[in-house]
């Protein structure tokens, strides 16, 4: 009887969370496929053991893909060269950006630990296909597909630029990170290290920069696709996609949650009700054909302007906007400049949207979710790989640069010191994301 109750509880949960059940079924299927593939290709597989049976890397080497890489490098020399040079420029800019971002996050962490910073959010977090406190949850379908796409293009770019610079490649392949079971796929290309070291520092840096630069380009492509669907399919219907919930919402009103800066708040001083919903501003709908009239009118206003707010029960409230308190305190001479200040905290209201077709709902949500996570994970992985730390692409770029200007021995020492400092910061920031 107890077993029957457990079984019924599982069925009830799965029926109430059908989308998540499909996601985890997909993840389980991928794991089974990987286990079967590894079992059937033992001779081409090597295992790098860290904590054996718990954490390990399975590496499958092959010659497949080398001919395609050679053909692209040979037949598109000029394009690949432009890509490689652009990648170096983007690589150094990205390395500077992610290092400053990283160090600032660590300083904020220290200030927070000393109670000198009122609020702190870790600048980094793991990205996982299951919900864990402190990690960013990505639905397993999007997680697997995004990892495959970004890894293939990242490593493919390394390989193409390597062959353009006549650097030999031993093999291509894919690796699988195992945490008990194999769960995280990744692609790789394997250059001949001796041949690589004979090339100029610039050629080496071109190869190291190519992978992160490919991810940055992919970010631009997928973010553009996501934005185009949002702007030309969803926005005209007042629909917005919420990536973290994988939902489409149609917004039609704004809810005032509370007053903000009561001493200065025109809403508070004029008794504009909070915990109330407003559907029109200055006679216009809050949302109209994808345009947020509420935000547009307020951002274009000036202190002293009068706005009319109509609540959902038909009541109309006129309020004179004031100067934002921060402007008043920091720069009172420019107090007449906009935008005007209403003095409320708010959220937009609506309901889950449907096209009226289950197939179309699923298709649009799937595309939007896939493009969003492809964009986010590509920029995240691309920039993280540019962190000048150890075996990451950024670390290799920095090591090559240091050895070029300071000599091999001194360059390695400086690079090792930078790596250890950043690695300790990385571990502390990662731990802080779970606190």
VORO-90976 format. One record per residue (C-alpha): residue in three letters; x, y, z; residue number from 1. Coordinates in Angstrom, 3 decimals, padded with zeros to 6 digits. Each point is the difference from the previous one (the first is absolute). Last residue first. Layout:
BEGIN
- ALA/X/Y/Z/NUM
...
END
This chain:
BEGIN
- UNK/025.798/030.875/000.380/435
- UNK/000.165/-002.075/-003.192/434
- UNK/001.315/002.877/-002.184/433
- UNK/002.632/000.717/002.671/432
- UNK/001.613/-003.388/-000.664/431
- UNK/000.536/000.915/-003.655/430
- UNK/001.388/003.406/000.992/429
- UNK/002.448/-001.636/002.423/428
- UNK/001.087/-002.596/-002.580/427
- UNK/000.495/002.611/-002.729/426
- UNK/001.976/002.323/002.281/425
- UNK/002.336/-002.895/000.853/424
- UNK/000.328/-000.787/-003.728/423
- UNK/000.611/003.662/-000.862/422
- UNK/002.942/000.246/002.395/421
- UNK/001.342/-003.389/-001.082/420
- UNK/-000.177/000.842/-003.705/419
- UNK/001.613/003.425/000.401/418
- UNK/002.932/-001.565/001.875/417
- UNK/000.385/-002.748/-002.619/416
- UNK/-000.064/002.578/-002.819/415
- UNK/002.732/002.035/001.681/414
- UNK/002.159/-003.095/000.510/413
- UNK/-000.592/-001.241/-003.545/412
- UNK/000.988/003.359/-001.478/411
- UNK/003.172/000.110/002.107/410
- UNK/001.182/-003.369/-001.318/409
- UNK/-001.110/000.442/-003.613/408
- UNK/001.212/003.560/-000.612/407
- UNK/-001.563/003.246/001.146/406
- UNK/-001.693/001.355/-003.149/405
- UNK/-000.816/-003.155/-001.978/404
- UNK/-000.269/-002.183/003.109/403
- UNK/-002.550/002.432/001.450/402
- UNK/-002.123/000.089/-003.163/401
- UNK/-000.027/-003.785/-000.395/400
- UNK/-000.947/-000.414/003.674/399
- UNK/-002.742/002.642/-000.319/398
- UNK/-001.547/-001.666/-003.044/397
- UNK/000.238/-003.390/001.702/396
- UNK/-001.730/001.323/003.125/395
- UNK/-002.712/001.622/-002.108/394
- UNK/-000.606/-003.300/-001.784/393
- UNK/-000.483/-001.721/003.365/392
- UNK/002.770/-002.329/001.190/391
- UNK/001.188/002.266/002.802/390
- UNK/-001.874/003.270/000.497/389
- UNK/-000.150/003.092/-002.161/388
- UNK/-003.841/000.005/-000.196/387
- UNK/-000.697/-000.196/-003.728/386
- UNK/-001.757/-003.360/000.387/385
- UNK/-002.480/001.711/002.333/384
- UNK/-000.813/002.502/-002.763/383
- UNK/-000.826/-002.641/-002.602/382
- UNK/-001.763/-002.301/002.472/381
- UNK/-002.324/002.764/001.207/380
- UNK/-000.515/001.502/-003.459/379
- UNK/-000.846/-003.414/-001.427/378
- UNK/-002.126/-000.993/002.999/377
- UNK/-002.189/003.102/-000.238/376
- UNK/-000.520/-000.077/-003.775/375
- UNK/-000.685/-003.741/-000.183/374
- UNK/-002.228/000.367/003.065/373
- UNK/-002.121/002.695/-001.626/372
- UNK/-000.091/-001.649/-003.431/371
- UNK/-001.121/-003.340/001.481/370
- UNK/-002.627/001.557/002.259/369
- UNK/-001.448/002.118/-002.809/368
- UNK/-000.007/-002.926/-002.415/367
- UNK/-001.616/-002.345/002.532/366
- UNK/-002.571/002.572/001.073/365
- UNK/-000.931/000.643/-003.649/364
- UNK/-000.314/-003.716/-000.811/363
- UNK/-001.900/-000.911/003.190/362
- UNK/-002.576/002.772/-000.459/361
- UNK/-000.308/-000.777/-003.727/360
- UNK/-000.668/-003.691/000.703/359
- UNK/-002.493/000.749/002.780/358
- UNK/-001.948/002.295/-002.313/357
- UNK/-002.100/002.860/001.344/356
- UNK/002.982/002.336/-000.231/355
- UNK/000.220/-000.165/003.792/354
- UNK/001.055/002.623/002.531/353
- UNK/000.345/-000.343/003.754/352
- UNK/-001.582/002.953/001.732/351
- UNK/000.743/003.653/000.599/350
- UNK/001.510/002.413/002.479/349
- UNK/003.061/002.228/-000.083/348
- UNK/001.747/000.644/003.273/347
- UNK/000.398/003.166/002.012/346
- UNK/001.929/001.955/002.604/345
- UNK/-001.367/003.515/000.320/344
- UNK/001.345/003.563/000.162/343
- UNK/-001.305/001.766/-003.118/342
- UNK/003.185/001.897/-000.956/341
- UNK/000.265/001.998/-003.219/340
- UNK/002.752/-000.684/-002.515/339
- UNK/001.191/002.560/-000.286/338
- UNK/001.919/003.207/000.609/337
- UNK/-001.414/002.750/002.225/336
- UNK/002.136/-001.083/002.938/335
- UNK/003.185/000.698/-001.933/334
- UNK/001.285/002.497/002.585/333
- UNK/-000.911/-002.458/002.776/332
- UNK/002.780/-002.433/-001.042/331
- UNK/000.631/-002.722/002.581/330
- UNK/-002.951/000.294/002.376/329
- UNK/-002.712/001.106/-002.437/328
- UNK/001.269/-002.375/-002.670/327
- UNK/-000.158/-002.907/002.489/326
- UNK/-003.442/001.141/001.147/325
- UNK/-001.421/-000.204/-003.555/324
- UNK/-001.698/003.310/-000.750/323
- UNK/-003.800/000.014/000.128/322
- UNK/-002.875/-001.298/-002.111/321
- UNK/-003.429/001.613/000.471/320
- UNK/-002.726/-002.620/000.454/319
- UNK/-003.470/-000.427/-001.451/318
- UNK/-001.947/-003.071/001.097/317
- UNK/-002.806/-001.620/-002.007/316
- UNK/-002.253/-002.710/001.467/315
- UNK/-001.312/-002.514/-002.562/314
- UNK/000.220/-003.189/002.124/313
- UNK/003.164/-001.079/-001.851/312
- UNK/001.733/003.206/001.022/311
- UNK/000.466/003.012/-002.269/310
- UNK/003.135/002.107/000.468/309
- UNK/000.201/003.584/-001.310/308
- UNK/003.419/001.633/-000.226/307
- UNK/000.914/003.611/000.781/306
- UNK/003.472/001.309/-000.838/305
- UNK/001.735/002.061/002.727/304
- UNK/003.248/-001.972/-000.118/303
- UNK/000.588/-001.136/-003.584/302
- UNK/-001.426/-002.881/-002.041/301
- UNK/001.479/-002.123/-002.796/300
- UNK/000.918/-002.940/002.255/299
- UNK/-003.450/000.169/001.627/298
- UNK/-001.885/000.011/-003.316/297
- UNK/002.030/-002.852/-001.496/296
- UNK/-000.106/-002.174/003.121/295
- UNK/-003.775/000.199/000.265/294
- UNK/-000.482/-000.193/-003.766/293
- UNK/001.796/-003.355/-000.237/292
- UNK/-000.288/-000.592/-003.737/291
- UNK/-000.617/-003.538/-001.272/290
- UNK/-003.224/000.846/-001.757/289
- UNK/-001.298/002.045/002.983/288
- UNK/000.999/-000.558/003.609/287
- UNK/-001.032/002.360/002.815/286
- UNK/-003.003/000.948/-002.143/285
- UNK/-000.114/003.728/-000.829/284
- UNK/-002.244/002.611/001.651/283
- UNK/002.905/001.763/001.692/282
- UNK/000.937/-003.350/001.563/281
- UNK/-002.360/-002.966/-000.182/280
- UNK/-000.426/-003.423/001.660/279
- UNK/001.037/000.579/003.607/278
- UNK/-000.046/-002.744/002.643/277
- UNK/-000.135/000.654/003.746/276
- UNK/002.133/-001.160/002.894/275
- UNK/000.849/003.710/000.187/274
- UNK/-002.632/002.739/-000.095/273
- UNK/001.047/003.522/-001.111/272
- UNK/-000.296/002.028/003.198/271
- UNK/001.427/003.223/-001.549/270
- UNK/002.999/000.123/002.379/269
- UNK/000.587/-003.726/-000.461/268
- UNK/-000.108/000.101/-003.810/267
- UNK/002.038/003.245/-000.034/266
- UNK/002.741/-001.873/001.932/265
- UNK/002.602/002.298/001.598/264
- UNK/-000.423/-000.839/003.700/263
- UNK/-001.298/-003.443/-000.977/262
- UNK/003.202/-001.041/-001.794/261
- UNK/-001.770/-002.810/-001.926/260
- UNK/-003.637/-000.848/000.638/259
- UNK/-001.120/-003.600/-000.326/258
- UNK/-001.163/-002.642/-002.483/257
- UNK/-001.527/002.112/-002.754/256
- UNK/-001.312/-002.479/-002.575/255
- UNK/000.359/000.664/-003.720/254
- UNK/-002.362/-001.191/-002.710/253
- UNK/-000.381/-001.964/-003.234/252
- UNK/002.842/-002.512/-000.104/251
- UNK/-000.292/-003.219/-002.014/250
- UNK/002.269/-002.635/001.460/249
- UNK/001.952/-002.756/-001.718/248
- UNK/001.636/-002.490/002.330/247
- UNK/003.379/-001.768/000.220/246
- UNK/000.199/000.978/003.697/245
- UNK/003.564/001.322/-000.134/244
- UNK/-000.440/001.146/-003.604/243
- UNK/-003.121/002.165/000.496/242
- UNK/-001.334/000.788/-003.486/241
- UNK/-002.012/003.172/-000.462/240
- UNK/-003.319/000.405/-001.819/239
- UNK/-001.646/003.339/-000.753/238
- UNK/-001.286/-001.492/-003.300/237
- UNK/002.298/002.186/-002.130/236
- UNK/002.827/-000.988/002.414/235
- UNK/-000.199/-003.770/-000.621/234
- UNK/000.682/-000.499/-003.706/233
- UNK/002.042/002.967/-001.240/232
- UNK/001.858/001.271/003.056/231
- UNK/000.359/-003.166/002.088/230
- UNK/000.716/-002.165/-003.049/229
- UNK/002.597/002.531/-001.167/228
- UNK/001.551/000.287/003.480/227
- UNK/000.523/-003.770/000.351/226
- UNK/001.511/-000.173/-003.491/225
- UNK/002.314/002.931/000.811/224
- UNK/001.028/-001.609/003.300/223
- UNK/000.736/-003.201/-001.917/222
- UNK/002.277/001.714/-002.516/221
- UNK/001.764/002.295/002.479/220
- UNK/000.679/-002.842/002.449/219
- UNK/001.283/-002.101/-002.896/218
- UNK/002.528/002.751/-000.763/217
- UNK/001.159/000.019/003.643/216
- UNK/000.295/-003.797/-000.057/215
- UNK/002.143/000.137/-003.158/214
- UNK/002.198/002.626/001.701/213
- UNK/000.474/-002.323/002.998/212
- UNK/001.265/-002.759/-002.335/211
- UNK/002.176/002.172/-002.264/210
- UNK/002.023/001.685/002.744/209
- UNK/002.279/-002.999/000.638/208
- UNK/000.741/-000.461/-003.719/207
- UNK/000.760/003.664/-000.609/206
- UNK/002.147/000.046/003.150/205
- UNK/002.107/-002.829/-001.411/204
- UNK/000.403/001.800/-003.322/203
- UNK/001.020/003.223/001.786/202
- UNK/002.544/-001.800/002.201/201
- UNK/001.644/-001.397/-003.135/200
- UNK/-000.194/-003.721/-000.729/199
- UNK/002.540/-002.509/001.287/198
- UNK/-002.019/-000.558/003.185/197
- UNK/-002.975/-001.235/-002.059/196
- UNK/002.112/-002.615/-001.787/195
- UNK/001.140/-001.414/003.324/194
- UNK/-003.558/000.100/001.372/193
- UNK/-001.584/-001.817/-002.968/192
- UNK/-003.549/001.275/000.206/191
- UNK/-002.921/-001.987/001.483/190
- UNK/-003.480/001.204/-000.890/189
- UNK/-002.748/-000.232/002.606/188
- UNK/-003.759/-000.455/000.485/187
- UNK/-001.893/-000.065/003.311/186
- UNK/-002.757/-002.183/001.462/185
- UNK/-001.135/000.324/003.653/184
- UNK/-001.853/-002.864/001.707/183
- UNK/001.976/-003.246/000.160/182
- UNK/-001.184/-001.733/003.224/181
- UNK/001.898/000.232/003.335/180
- UNK/000.750/003.653/-000.794/179
- UNK/001.337/-000.612/-003.482/178
- UNK/001.258/002.694/-002.287/177
- UNK/-000.159/-001.217/-003.559/176
- UNK/002.588/000.795/-002.606/175
- UNK/-000.388/000.263/-003.730/174
- UNK/002.246/-000.580/-002.904/173
- UNK/002.463/001.532/-002.395/172
- UNK/003.441/-001.301/-000.707/171
- UNK/003.702/000.630/-000.414/170
- UNK/-000.230/003.532/-001.382/169
- UNK/003.047/001.625/-001.592/168
- UNK/000.391/003.789/000.126/167
- UNK/000.180/001.438/-003.515/166
- UNK/-001.268/003.460/001.049/165
- UNK/-003.259/-000.559/-001.901/164
- UNK/000.007/-003.501/001.561/163
- UNK/000.008/001.505/003.496/162
- UNK/-002.649/002.562/-000.988/161
- UNK/-002.299/-002.825/-001.130/160
- UNK/000.692/-002.146/003.073/159
- UNK/-000.625/002.701/002.605/158
- UNK/-003.193/000.996/-001.848/157
- UNK/-001.175/-003.620/000.025/156
- UNK/000.664/-000.160/003.738/155
- UNK/-002.318/002.904/000.762/154
- UNK/-002.523/-000.924/-002.719/153
- UNK/-000.358/-003.584/001.274/152
- UNK/-000.004/001.031/003.675/151
- UNK/-002.602/002.765/-000.435/150
- UNK/-002.378/-002.247/-001.931/149
- UNK/000.343/-003.051/002.280/148
- UNK/-000.299/002.031/003.220/147
- UNK/-003.082/001.804/-001.333/146
- UNK/-001.725/-003.247/-001.004/145
- UNK/000.689/-001.634/003.400/144
- UNK/-001.105/003.007/002.071/143
- UNK/-003.049/000.807/-002.124/142
- UNK/-001.357/-003.524/000.405/141
- UNK/001.037/-000.117/003.681/140
- UNK/-001.926/003.152/001.016/139
- UNK/002.631/002.485/001.225/138
- UNK/000.225/000.741/003.723/137
- UNK/002.552/002.615/001.053/136
- UNK/001.754/-001.183/003.152/135
- UNK/-000.052/001.440/003.537/134
- UNK/-002.642/-002.387/001.284/133
- UNK/-000.287/-002.964/-002.327/132
- UNK/-002.631/-000.575/-002.694/131
- UNK/001.064/-002.570/-002.598/130
- UNK/001.580/000.462/-003.428/129
- UNK/002.884/002.035/001.465/128
- UNK/001.739/003.330/-000.616/127
- UNK/002.427/000.695/002.827/126
- UNK/000.088/003.518/001.365/125
- UNK/001.970/003.194/-000.425/124
- UNK/-000.256/003.648/000.968/123
- UNK/-001.152/-000.962/003.525/122
- UNK/-002.720/002.342/001.213/121
- UNK/000.720/002.345/002.906/120
- UNK/-002.122/002.418/001.995/119
- UNK/000.790/002.465/002.768/118
- UNK/003.761/000.209/-000.687/117
- UNK/002.332/000.769/002.902/116
- UNK/-001.087/-003.050/002.004/115
- UNK/003.588/-001.367/-000.113/114
- UNK/-001.155/-003.013/-002.045/113
- UNK/-001.891/002.401/-002.277/112
- UNK/003.137/002.063/-000.570/111
- UNK/001.925/-003.193/-000.830/110
- UNK/-002.671/-001.171/-002.467/109
- UNK/-000.180/003.462/-001.584/108
- UNK/003.779/-000.160/-000.510/107
- UNK/-000.420/-003.455/-001.590/106
- UNK/-002.685/001.273/-002.357/105
- UNK/002.200/002.937/-000.995/104
- UNK/002.852/-002.452/-000.709/103
- UNK/-002.224/-002.129/-002.252/102
- UNK/-001.476/002.938/-001.924/101
- UNK/003.490/001.471/-000.474/100
- UNK/001.281/-003.389/-001.190/99
- UNK/-003.048/-000.579/-002.236/98
- UNK/000.442/003.377/-001.712/97
- UNK/003.761/-000.211/-000.472/96
- UNK/-000.236/-003.507/-001.431/95
- UNK/-002.853/001.082/-002.267/94
- UNK/002.063/002.870/-001.396/93
- UNK/003.005/-002.324/-000.460/92
- UNK/-002.121/-002.646/-001.693/91
- UNK/-001.985/002.434/-002.146/90
- UNK/003.266/001.258/-001.529/89
- UNK/001.316/-003.567/-000.380/88
- UNK/-003.310/-001.177/-001.456/87
- UNK/-000.048/002.803/-002.543/86
- UNK/003.419/-001.188/-001.189/85
- UNK/-001.236/-003.605/-000.250/84
- UNK/-003.290/000.865/-001.720/83
- UNK/001.788/002.195/-002.553/82
- UNK/002.452/-002.859/-000.605/81
- UNK/-002.829/-002.536/-000.306/80
- UNK/-001.722/002.184/-002.596/79
- UNK/003.231/000.405/-001.977/78
- UNK/000.864/-003.707/000.093/77
- UNK/-003.450/-001.275/-000.955/76
- UNK/000.821/-003.068/-002.118/75
- UNK/002.951/-001.303/002.032/74
- UNK/-001.290/000.572/003.542/73
- UNK/-003.506/-001.229/-000.931/72
- UNK/001.404/-003.066/-001.777/71
- UNK/002.375/-000.863/002.855/70
- UNK/-002.800/000.184/002.600/69
- UNK/-002.203/-002.226/-002.190/68
- UNK/002.838/-002.517/-000.373/67
- UNK/000.636/-000.007/003.757/66
- UNK/-003.695/-000.604/000.776/65
- UNK/000.423/-003.679/000.680/64
- UNK/003.507/-001.000/001.047/63
- UNK/-001.263/-001.367/003.330/62
- UNK/000.647/000.234/003.735/61
- UNK/-002.581/-000.798/002.703/60
- UNK/000.864/001.432/003.414/59
- UNK/-001.778/-000.999/003.239/58
- UNK/000.692/002.449/002.801/57
- UNK/-000.426/-000.944/003.663/56
- UNK/-001.723/000.911/003.272/55
- UNK/-001.734/-002.609/002.192/54
- UNK/001.156/-003.445/-001.141/53
- UNK/003.592/001.190/000.219/52
- UNK/000.564/003.337/001.711/51
- UNK/002.089/001.632/-002.720/50
- UNK/000.291/-002.721/-002.632/49
- UNK/000.751/000.760/-003.635/48
- UNK/-001.596/-002.760/-002.051/47
- UNK/000.953/-000.962/-003.530/46
- UNK/-002.347/-001.158/-002.742/45
- UNK/000.873/-001.174/-003.480/44
- UNK/000.292/-003.668/001.011/43
- UNK/-003.107/000.172/002.210/42
- UNK/-002.288/000.988/-002.875/41
- UNK/-003.087/-002.156/000.666/40
- UNK/-000.098/000.687/003.759/39
- UNK/000.541/003.740/-000.512/38
- UNK/-002.899/000.162/-002.468/37
- UNK/-002.318/-001.957/002.331/36
- UNK/000.813/002.315/002.945/35
- UNK/-000.441/003.112/-002.175/34
- UNK/-003.367/-001.199/-001.333/33
- UNK/-001.189/-000.779/003.555/32
- UNK/001.043/003.473/001.197/31
- UNK/-001.793/001.645/-002.939/30
- UNK/-003.177/-001.977/000.791/29
- UNK/000.150/001.045/003.665/28
- UNK/000.285/003.663/-001.020/27
- UNK/-002.982/-000.354/-002.359/26
- UNK/-002.062/-001.658/002.742/25
- UNK/001.040/002.877/002.257/24
- UNK/-001.349/002.570/-002.445/23
- UNK/-003.204/-001.945/-000.700/22
- UNK/-000.713/-000.213/003.757/21
- UNK/000.721/003.727/000.307/20
- UNK/-002.616/000.797/-002.641/19
- UNK/-002.532/-002.375/001.544/18
- UNK/000.200/001.564/003.465/17
- UNK/-003.547/-000.602/001.288/16
- UNK/-000.173/-003.400/-001.714/15
- UNK/003.463/-000.873/001.296/14
- UNK/-000.894/000.978/003.580/13
- UNK/-003.244/-001.975/-000.059/12
- UNK/001.784/-003.057/-001.385/11
- UNK/002.691/000.231/002.697/10
- UNK/-002.647/000.305/002.744/9
- UNK/-001.870/-002.973/-001.453/8
- UNK/003.180/-002.118/000.115/7
- UNK/000.688/001.079/003.591/6
- UNK/-003.565/-000.869/000.982/5
- UNK/000.295/-003.423/-001.662/4
- UNK/003.234/-000.671/001.879/3
- UNK/-001.746/000.835/003.305/2
- UNK/-002.818/-002.395/-000.884/1
END
